[in-house]
Amino acid sequence: MLKKCIAALLCAVLFLPYLAGCGSKNNISSGAGAADYPVTVGSVTLRNPPSGAAVLSQNVADVILELGYEISLKAKSAACTQPDLAALPNVTADDAKKIKGLGADLVFADSPLTEAQQQAMKGAGISVLVLKPAAGRADLARLYSEVGEALKGAETGHDKGKESAQDMLETLDDITRVSKKGNTPITAAYLTDAQGGAATGDTFAGSLVEAAGLTNVADSGKDGKISAQSLAISNPAYLFCAKGVKAKLAASPQYQKLAAVKSGKVYEMDPNWMRLQGENMIEAVSFMAGTVHPELLRGTSSGQAEPTEAQSSAPASSSSLNLNQTLKKGMQNDDVLKMQNRLKELGYMFMKPTGLFGDGTEQSVKDFQLLNGLPATGIADPTTLRKMYAEDVKKRTD
């Protein structure tokens, strides 16, 4: 099911008039343009807003979902397994006529099409954008802006892409700040297989291990590879791996002597969490940080007040959230997650709820307080929490 809620919240942005360019083209390398179209992304120039798009790249699909632009999609490849895109028809790079018939005149891919496929797309009036995954944190804004510009133009899309990439990095930094406590480093690694595949320091995935507040012992590896000998020398306390790899590590003479394997501290993850560069990144880092620091997930909230007689029972819609406490930046627990989900329902939160009260959550609380006549402190005190479930609560519709 598509993210109708996010799409609705962004409708004002999506409905902005598209301005036809009479002068020079807007180019992504020079930042946001004065008009949305025409726009040049890489070597491809789009003269008008796409009537629709098909995505053949699972990674680009993740970015489109993070931008909230999935309403533009008409089709996807079978590789795009995100649940929010399940309703879309599947296509391949060989389906130019089918893609056009579905209403798309733009195709996203992450690897070049064959000459025959390119010619078929061109003959059908379809532009093809090949977008590489971000190589590192500094490259994330490039990827998000490219996708944004293609779908919504040099100004609207560029700004949205840049903002969304920054929000993602700030959320990762929030998790790092909370997780990296104490003076003793905790060593870990993420393994993609039992043949030396790892999240090395020259990969985006390697930065996600560090973002979880951990010391990545595979940092010295290259091109996603590290030798078993190097891993044995560093002997990480924790190992994270793709699903299906844990049993292979336990059975391998090269890995079974590692401290993490011997102590049972090997944890499997959905490999998409480490591979895709949308919400999946937050899933990966939250999982690793929460595994090593389970107290962050359990967390206790400070500032709880004794309930008065009038406050003794919370509304049924609060889903057991204690409304007589204070939640603020830096906290991470189930109550923060419940509050974030409520803010998302009301239209104030666009990032995926993680249970961590970071900068994005603080801003969402401020926005809620402002529109509901409360002091915009960014701190969710009992008055703010109760207002979220009040009958006269104001939803955000812009």
C-alpha positions in Angstrom: 0.0 0.0 0.0 1.4 3.4 -1.0 2.2 6.0 1.6 -1.0 7.9 1.1 -0.5 9.9 4.3 2.9 11.3 3.2 1.7 11.9 -0.3 -1.2 13.9 1.0 1.0 15.9 3.3 3.3 16.8 0.4 0.5 17.6 -2.0 1.1 21.3 -1.7 4.6 20.8 -2.9 3.7 18.3 -5.6 1.0 20.7 -7.0 3.4 23.6 -7.5 3.2 24.9 -11.0 5.9 23.7 -13.3 7.7 26.6 -15.0 8.9 26.2 -18.5 12.5 27.4 -19.0 13.1 29.9 -21.8 16.7 30.6 -21.1 19.6 28.4 -20.0 18.9 25.0 -18.5 19.0 24.2 -14.9 21.8 21.8 -14.1 22.0 19.8 -10.9 25.8 20.5 -10.5 25.1 24.2 -10.0 22.5 23.7 -7.3 18.8 24.6 -7.4 17.6 26.3 -10.5 15.3 29.4 -10.8 12.7 27.3 -12.6 11.8 23.7 -12.3 12.0 22.7 -16.0 13.9 22.1 -18.2 16.4 20.3 -15.9 19.5 18.4 -16.7 20.4 15.4 -14.5 23.7 13.9 -15.5 23.6 13.8 -19.3 19.8 13.6 -19.5 17.7 16.7 -20.1 14.1 16.7 -19.1 12.2 19.5 -20.7 8.9 18.9 -19.0 7.7 17.3 -15.8 7.4 13.5 -16.2 3.9 12.3 -16.6 4.9 9.3 -14.5 8.0 7.2 -13.7 9.0 3.5 -13.6 11.7 2.5 -11.2 14.0 -0.5 -12.0 16.3 0.2 -9.1 15.5 -1.0 -5.6 17.8 1.7 -4.2 16.3 4.6 -6.1 12.8 3.2 -5.1 13.9 3.6 -1.4 15.0 7.2 -2.0 11.7 8.0 -3.8 9.8 6.6 -0.8 11.9 8.7 1.6 11.2 11.8 -0.5 7.5 11.0 -0.4 7.3 11.1 -4.2 6.0 7.6 -4.8 2.7 9.1 -6.1 4.7 9.7 -9.3 5.4 6.0 -9.8 3.4 4.0 -12.4 5.5 0.8 -12.4 8.4 -0.9 -10.7 10.7 -3.9 -11.3 10.3 -7.1 -9.3 13.5 -6.2 -7.4 11.7 -3.3 -5.7 10.3 -5.3 -2.8 9.3 -2.4 -0.6 5.8 -3.1 0.8 4.6 0.4 0.0 5.1 -0.3 -3.7 3.5 -3.7 -3.8 0.4 -2.4 -5.6 2.5 -1.3 -8.6 2.7 -3.5 -11.7 6.1 -5.1 -12.4 8.1 -4.3 -15.5 11.6 -4.9 -16.9 14.0 -2.9 -19.0 12.6 -4.9 -22.0 9.0 -3.5 -21.5 9.3 -0.1 -23.1 5.8 -0.2 -24.7 4.2 -1.5 -21.5 5.9 1.2 -19.4 4.6 3.9 -21.8 1.2 2.3 -21.7 1.2 2.6 -17.9 1.7 6.3 -18.2 5.4 6.6 -17.5 7.8 8.6 -19.6 10.8 8.4 -17.2 12.7 5.3 -16.1 15.1 5.1 -13.2 17.8 2.4 -13.2 21.1 1.9 -11.4 23.0 0.1 -14.2 23.1 0.9 -17.9 20.5 -0.6 -20.2 21.6 -2.5 -23.4 21.7 -0.6 -26.6 18.5 -2.4 -27.8 16.7 -1.5 -24.6 17.9 2.1 -24.9 16.7 2.4 -28.4 13.3 0.9 -27.5 12.9 3.4 -24.7 13.8 6.3 -26.9 11.4 5.1 -29.6 8.6 5.0 -27.0 9.5 8.6 -25.9 10.9 7.5 -22.5 13.9 9.1 -20.8 16.2 6.8 -18.9 18.2 8.0 -15.8 21.0 5.7 -14.5 21.7 6.8 -10.9 24.5 5.3 -8.9 24.1 4.7 -5.2 25.7 7.2 -2.9 29.4 6.3 -2.4 29.4 7.8 1.1 27.7 10.3 3.4 28.9 13.3 1.4 27.4 11.8 -1.7 24.0 11.2 -0.3 22.7 14.7 -1.1 23.8 14.2 -4.7 21.6 11.0 -5.0 18.6 12.5 -3.3 18.8 15.8 -5.3 19.1 13.9 -8.6 16.0 11.9 -7.9 14.2 14.9 -6.6 15.1 17.1 -9.6 14.0 14.4 -12.1 10.6 14.1 -10.5 9.8 17.6 -9.3 12.3 19.9 -11.0 15.4 21.9 -10.5 14.1 24.0 -7.6 11.3 22.1 -5.9 12.9 18.7 -6.3 16.4 19.8 -5.6 15.5 21.5 -2.4 13.4 18.6 -1.2 16.2 16.1 -2.0 18.9 18.2 -0.3 16.6 18.6 2.8 15.7 15.0 3.0 19.3 13.8 2.7 20.3 16.2 5.5 17.4 14.9 7.7 18.7 11.3 7.1 22.2 12.2 8.2 21.0 14.1 11.2 18.9 11.2 12.3 22.0 8.9 12.0 24.0 11.4 14.0 21.4 11.5 16.7 21.7 7.7 17.1 25.5 7.9 17.1 25.4 10.6 19.8 23.1 8.5 22.1 24.9 5.2 21.4 28.5 6.3 21.8 28.7 6.5 25.6 31.6 5.6 27.8 35.3 5.6 27.0 35.6 1.9 26.0 35.1 1.4 22.3 32.9 -1.6 21.3 34.2 -3.4 18.3 31.9 -4.9 15.6 31.7 -5.7 12.0 29.0 -6.4 9.4 29.6 -9.5 7.2 27.7 -10.1 3.9 28.9 -13.7 3.7 31.4 -16.2 5.1 33.9 -15.6 2.3 35.3 -12.2 3.4 32.5 -10.0 2.4 32.1 -7.1 4.8 31.0 -3.5 5.3 34.5 -2.0 4.9 35.6 1.6 5.5 35.4 2.6 1.9 31.7 1.7 1.6 28.5 3.4 2.7 27.6 0.4 4.7 30.8 0.7 6.7 29.8 4.2 7.8 26.5 2.7 9.1 28.4 0.5 11.5 30.2 3.6 12.8 26.9 5.5 13.0 25.7 2.8 15.5 28.4 4.1 17.8 30.6 1.0 17.2 34.2 0.7 16.1 34.2 -1.0 12.7 37.0 -3.5 12.7 36.5 -4.0 8.9 37.4 -0.3 8.3 40.8 -1.2 6.9 39.3 -3.5 4.3 38.8 -2.5 0.6 35.9 -2.8 -1.8 33.7 -4.7 0.6 36.3 -7.4 1.5 38.4 -8.2 4.5 40.5 -11.3 5.2 39.6 -13.8 7.9 43.1 -13.3 9.3 42.5 -9.5 9.7 39.2 -10.2 11.3 40.8 -12.7 13.7 43.4 -10.2 14.8 40.8 -7.5 15.6 38.5 -10.2 17.1 35.3 -8.1 17.3 33.0 -8.4 20.3 29.9 -8.3 18.0 29.2 -9.5 14.5 26.2 -8.5 12.4 25.5 -10.3 9.2 23.0 -10.9 6.4 20.3 -13.5 7.0 21.5 -17.0 6.4 25.2 -16.2 7.2 25.2 -16.9 11.0 25.1 -20.6 10.6 27.9 -20.5 8.0 30.1 -18.5 10.4 29.6 -21.0 13.2 30.5 -23.9 10.8 33.6 -22.2 9.4 37.0 -23.0 10.9 38.1 -19.4 10.0 35.3 -17.7 11.8 34.1 -20.1 14.6 37.0 -19.1 16.9 36.1 -15.4 16.9 35.0 -14.0 20.2 31.6 -12.9 18.9 30.9 -16.3 17.5 32.0 -18.1 20.6 29.9 -15.9 22.9 26.8 -16.0 20.7 26.9 -12.3 19.8 26.2 -12.8 16.1 23.1 -11.1 14.9 21.4 -11.5 11.5 19.8 -8.6 9.7 17.8 -8.0 6.6 20.6 -7.3 4.0 18.5 -4.5 2.5 19.0 -2.5 5.6 22.7 -2.1 4.9 22.3 -1.9 1.1 19.4 0.6 0.5 19.8 4.3 1.1 16.4 5.4 2.3 14.6 4.4 5.6 16.4 1.1 5.5 19.6 2.9 6.7 17.9 4.0 9.9 16.6 0.5 10.4 20.2 -0.9 10.2 21.7 1.6 12.5 18.9 1.4 15.1 19.1 -2.4 15.1 22.9 -2.4 15.7 22.8 0.3 18.3 19.8 -1.3 20.1 21.4 -4.7 20.0 24.6 -3.6 21.6 22.9 -1.1 24.0 19.5 -2.7 24.8 19.0 -0.1 27.5 18.5 2.5 24.8 15.4 0.7 23.6 14.1 0.0 27.0 15.0 3.5 28.2 13.3 5.2 31.1 11.8 8.6 30.8 12.5 11.4 33.3 10.2 14.1 34.4 7.2 11.8 35.1 4.4 13.4 37.1 2.0 11.8 39.5 -1.3 11.5 37.8 -4.2 13.6 39.3 -7.7 12.1 39.5 -8.6 13.8 36.2 -5.5 12.3 34.6 -5.7 8.8 36.0 -6.8 7.1 32.8 -5.4 7.8 29.4 -7.6 7.9 26.3 -8.0 4.6 24.6 -6.4 6.0 21.4 -3.2 6.7 23.2 -2.2 3.0 22.8 -1.0 2.7 26.4 1.3 5.8 26.1 1.8 7.3 29.5 0.5 10.9 29.0 1.8 12.1 32.4 5.5 12.2 31.6 7.9 14.5 29.8 9.7 13.3 26.7 12.6 15.4 25.3 15.5 15.3 23.0 18.1 12.6 23.6 15.6 10.0 24.9 15.0 6.7 23.2 12.3 4.3 24.3 8.9 2.8 23.4 7.0 5.9 24.6 9.0 8.1 22.2 8.1 5.7 19.4 4.4 5.9 20.3 4.5 9.6 20.4 6.3 9.7 17.0 3.6 7.4 15.5 0.9 9.8 16.8 2.7 12.8 15.3 2.9 11.0 12.0 -0.8 10.2 12.1 -1.5 13.9 12.7 0.7 15.0 9.9 3.6 16.5 11.8 6.3 13.9 11.3 7.7 12.9 8.0 10.7 10.7 9.0 10.1 7.1 9.9 9.5 6.7 13.7 12.5 5.1 15.4 12.0 5.6 19.1 14.8 8.1 19.2 13.9 11.7 20.1 16.3 13.6 17.8 16.3 16.9 16.0 13.6 15.9 13.6 11.2 14.8 16.4 12.0 18.0 18.4 10.9 20.1 15.3 7.8 18.0 14.9 6.8 18.6 18.5 7.4 22.4 18.1 5.2 22.4 15.0 2.5 20.6 16.8 2.7 22.9 19.8 2.6 26.0 17.6 -0.5 24.9 15.6 -2.3 23.8 18.8 -1.8 26.9 20.8 0.9 25.6 23.1 4.4 27.1 23.9 6.7 25.8 21.1 9.4 24.4 23.3 10.0 21.1 21.5 9.6 19.3 24.8 6.7 16.9 25.0 5.4 17.6 28.5 2.1 16.1 29.9 0.0 19.0 28.5 1.5 18.4 25.0 1.0 14.7 25.1 -2.6 14.9 26.3 -3.3 17.4 23.5 -2.1 14.9 20.9 -5.1 12.7 21.9 -7.6 15.4 22.6 -10.8 15.5 20.6 -10.1 19.1 19.4 -6.5 18.3 18.3 -5.5 20.1 15.1 -4.1 18.0 12.3 -1.5 19.4 10.0 -2.9 19.6 6.4 -0.4 21.8 4.6 
